[in-house]
Amino acid sequence: MQKAIAIPKRNRPAELAEHALSFVKKNTVMCIAAILAVMTVFLVPPDTRYAGYVDYKTLACLFCTLAVVAALKDIRFFYILAKNIVRLFKSTRACVLALVWITFLGSMLIANDMALLTFLPLSYYVLKDCGRQKTVAFSFVMQTVAANLGGMLTPFGNPQNLYLYTRFNIPTGAFTLTMLPSFCLSVALITGACLLFVKPEPLTVADEAIRFDKSRSVLYAVLFLVSVLMVFRAIPYAVGLLIITASLLVLDRHAVSSVDYPLLFTFVFFFIFAGNTARLDIVRDTLGTLLNRNVVLFSSLSCQFISNVPSAILLSNFTDNWRELLVGVNVGSVGTLISSLASLITFREYTIRYPGHTKGYFLLYTAVSFVFLGILLAFNLFLFRG
């Protein structure tokens, strides 16, 4: 008689717990933001003022930018562009500089987190294929610094920029002029670090035949232009949202589904947290006093503990000095690993590829990042003195 094959019973609670833990690990910041928002709900019960917490234009512009960038990524637009640029360079130093500069410029156009998600894998594969794996950690660190600082020049380069640009209705020219000195210094520091710490060893990048969809590239470029015009208030955000969403649902539904929705929900939760916190007398008095002393210093230090996006949302309720707040939350993007949400993307990417070298990467990133923070902070404290 044939024995029955025993089928192990599925432990449903254990599976659910495992999925929940995995979800929390992937969306740690969103989960923390949700907890903070819920905690403040007990302090400030829901009322009609809750609807005014959320900046719907910021969310619409962020969604459209992320969706169009996802569509361009689906046709490997950025990968092909970067690959062709890197192929022009013949040394490790020049290659790393190219990779860092691509990320730097990319963060100005497609936001810092998307720039890292797009160009970090390219950096890894190019350096790995060329036998330069020892340079990957430094390249990742500099790409992260470049992504966080490169996005400071444009309203859509960093999420906190988009929020402050909308929140204070900042003129585009004034925004650019405010960030230009820090941007120029960042360019010099990033370029100098790459020239100083990467040797000019000979390098050969393998050729690869890649198909390029020109027609879709043109269509997506037009949609990207629409998202830019939304940010610069040339197109009503509701109209732009309708155009981009409808177009991508026809052209590339995957792009719509692959938008970083946890980032959008993180904004919503932080809007609730910041809105409720601003209504607490003790918080309002304390933060108001600290910001009156030095907005640049306090906002930069705030980023080191609660990250740049929540710092911008929270502190904007306590100061009208948007110039120094804008500078502070951008300079504060470097420093600790949690000072920018984008930095966690790199940390995750590196630990996936080199799980046994996490400590070394963390120490290297912290050392380099705090040097940048110190120099940029000292420069701006001097610039905004008095």
N, C-alpha and C positions, 0 to 999 in steps of 0.2 A: 504494500500500500504506500502510495507516494505521500511523503510528509508535506504538510502545508507550509508554505513559506511565510515566515513571520514578518509582518510589515510593521516596522516601528511606528508607534503612535506619535503624532505630531504634538509637540508641546506648544499649544497656541499662545498661552500667556508669555512663555519665554520668547517666542518669535516676535510677539508684539513689543515686548520690552526691548528686544534687540533692534527692531526697526525704529523704535522711539529714540533709543540711544544714538543710533546712526544719524537720525534726523537732527538731533540736538547738536551732535558733533559738526555736522555740515553747516548748520545754521545757528551757531552759538550766539552771535551778536543779536540776531533777530529774537531769539528766545530770551536773552537778557533784557532786551528792549521791551518785550511783551510783559515780562515779570515786573519791570519797573513801572510800566503803564498801569498794570493791574493794582500794584501797591498804591499808586497815587489816587486811584479811583476810590479807595477807602477813605482817603483824606479829603478828597473833593468829589462828592457824589455827582453822578451825571446830571447835566442840565442843558439848557439851550445853548450855552456858550461852547460846548464841546464841538459843535459843527464848525465853529470858527477856528479851531486849532489847526485843522489840516489845510496845507497849502496845495490846492488842487492843480494849479498851474505847474508847480515844481514836479509833482507826480506825473502829470501828463507829458511834460517835456522829457523827463527822465525815462519814462516808458518808451516814448517814440525813439529817442536816441539809442537805447539798448536794443530795441527791436530791429532798427535799420542796421545797426552794427552786427547783430546776430545774422541778418540776411547776407551781409557782405562776407561775414566769416564763413557762412555755408557754402559760398562759391569760392572760398579760399583766396579771396581778394588780397587780404593783408599778408597772408603767408607768401603768395606769389610775389607781391611787391617787395617784401623784406628779403626773400630768397634772391631776387635779382640784384638788390642792392648789396647784400653780403657777398655775392659772387664776384663783385668788382674788387674786393679787397684781398690782399695776398699775405697778410700777417695776422697773428693772433691779436696784437694790439689794435690794429685797424678793424678787425672783425668785431672785437668786443665793443669798440667805440661805435661801430655801425649799429650793432644790436641795441646798445644803450640809447643811442640817438634816435633810433626808430621808435623805441618805447617812449622816449621823451616827447618826440613830436606826436606820436600816436595818442598820448594822454591828453594832448591839447585838443584833439579832434574827436576821439571816441571814448573819452573818460579813462581815468587811471586804472580801474579794475579790469575793464575790457582790454586795454592795452597790454596788461600783464597776462591775462588769459590767452591773448593772441600770440604774444611774442616770447613768452618764457619757454614754451615747448620748442619753438624754433631755435632759441639760444641753446637749449640742451642738446638737441639733435645735431646742430651744426658743429658745436664744440666736441661732442662725443664722437661723431663720425670722423673728425679731424684729429682725434687722439689728444684732445686738450681738456679732458674731464676735470683736471685739477683747477681749471679756470672757471668752471661752472658756478661754484659758490660765489665768487667775487662778481661774476657777471650778473647773477640773480640779485645780489645785494644792490649793485649799481643800477640795475633796471628798476628795482623797487623804489629806490631813492629818486630816480629820474621820473618815474610814473607819478609819484606823489608831488614832486616839485614842478614837473613840466606842466601839469594841468592847472597850475595857479594862474596862468596868463589869460585863460578864457573862461567865460561863465559856465560852460558845460564841461570843462576839463576835470573838475572834481565835483562830487555831489554837493558838498557844502557851499561851493561857489554858486551853483545853480539856485540853491535855496536863498542865500544872502542877496544875490542879484535880483531875485524876484521879491524877496521880503522887504528890501529897502528901495526897490525901484531904481537901482543904480544906473546912471548913464554909462553906456558901453565905453566911451572914451575915458571917463573917470576911473572905471574899473581897471582898464588896461594900464593907465598911467600909475595907478596905485600899486599894482603888482609888478610893474616893469623893473624897478631896481632889484627886488629880490629875485626875479626871474633871471636877470643878467648875471647876478652873482652866482646863482645856482648853475647856470650854463658853464661858467668859468670853473667852479668847484668840481662839477661832475667830469668835465673834460680833463681837468688837471689830474684828478684821481686815477682815471683810466690810463693816462699817459705815464703816470708815475709808477703804478703798481702792476701793469701788464707788459710783459716783455714782447718785443717785436719779432717773435719767432715765425719762420716761414709757415704758410698755411695754404691748404688746397681744399676747396669746397666741392663736394661731389655734384656733378650735373644730374638733373632730374627733369624728365619731361612732364610738364603739368599742363592740363587743359584749362583754358581760360574762357569763361562765358562773358563775352563782351557786351551782348545785348542786356543781360541782367545787371551787369556792372553799371551800365548807363542808367537803367531804371532805378537801381538802388541809390546811385549817386544823387539823382533828382529827389528821391525821398529823404536822403540825408540833408539835402539843401533845405527841404521843407522843415525838417526838425530844427535846423539851425535858425531859420527865419522865425520859428515859434519861440525859440529862446530869446532872440533879439526883438521880440514883440512885433514883428512885421506881419505875422499871421496870427489870428486869434487861436489860442491853444486848443479850443474845442474843434475848430475847423481842421487844424493840423492833425489832431488825434484821429479824427474821422478818416481823413485822406490816407494816412499812413497805415492805420489798422485795416481798413478795407482793402487797400492795395496788397498788403502782405498776406492777408487771408486768402487772396487769390494767387499771389505769386509764390509765397513761401510760408505755409502755416507753421512749419517747424520753427521758424524764426520767432513767431509770436509765442509759441509754447516754450521756447528756450530762454525767454527773457528772465532776468534775475528777479523773480517775483519776491523772494525773501528780502532783497534789498528794498523793494518798494514797501513791503509791510514793515520793515525796520523803520523807514521814514514815518509811516503812519503811527507806529507805537511811540516813537520818539516825539512826534508832534503832540500826542496825548500826554506823555510824561512831562514835556517842557511846558505845555499849556497849564497843566494842573500845578506843577511846581511853581510856576510864576505867580500863582494865586495864593501861595503860602507866605504870610508876612515875614517869618523868620528867614526864609530863603531869599526873598526879595531884598530884604535889608542887608543880609550878608553879602550876596553877590553884587548888589549895587555898590556897596562900600569898596569891595575888592576891585571892581572894574573902574571905579573912579580914581583909584591909585595908579593903575597901569593896565590898559586893555590888552596891549600886545603881549605883555609878560603873562598875565593871568590866563588869557585865552590859549596861549601856547602850552602852558603848564597843564591846563585843563584837558587838552587833547591827550596828554601822556597817560591819563587815568581813565577817561571815558570816551576817547576817540574824537576825531575831528568833526564828524557829522553831528552827533548829539551835542557837542560843545557849541557848534554854530547855532543849532536850533534853540538850545537852552539859553545861552548868553545873549542872543538877539532880543530876548524879552527884557533885558536889564540895561541896555545901552543903545544909544542912537549913533554912536561913533563907529559907523560901518567900516571906515577905512582901516582903523587899527584892528577891529575884530576880524576883518577879511584877511589882513596880513597875519594876524596871530594864529588863526585856525589853519592857514596854509603852511606857515613855517612850522607849526606844531604837528604837521603830518609826518615829520621824521622824529625819531627818538625811540620810544618804546615800541615793541611789536604791535601793541594795540592802539597806537596813536592814529593809525589809519586802517580802515577796513581792508584796503588793498594790500597792505603788508602781510596780512594773514593769508592771502591768496598765494603769495610767493612761498611763505613758510610751509603751507600745505603741499604745494607743488614740489618743493625740495625734499620734504620728508617722504613723499611717495617714491621719489626716484633714488634717494640716498637715506634710507631709514636709520642706518647706523651712524650717521654723521650730523644728527639734529643739533647737538650741543655746539659743535664747531660752527655751524651756520649761524645759530642764535648769537653766539659771542661775536662773530665777525659782523653781523648785521647791527648789533647793538653798538659796537665800537664805532663803526663808520657812521651810523645814523646819528649818534649823539655828537660827533664832531661837526656834522652838517648843522644840527640843531643849534649847537653853541655858537658857531660862526654866524649863521643867519639871524639868530635871536639878538646877538650883540650888535650886529649891523643895523637891525631895525630899531632896537632900543636907542641907538645913537641917532638914527634917522628921525624918529618921532619924539626925541627928547623935548621936554618942555611943552 
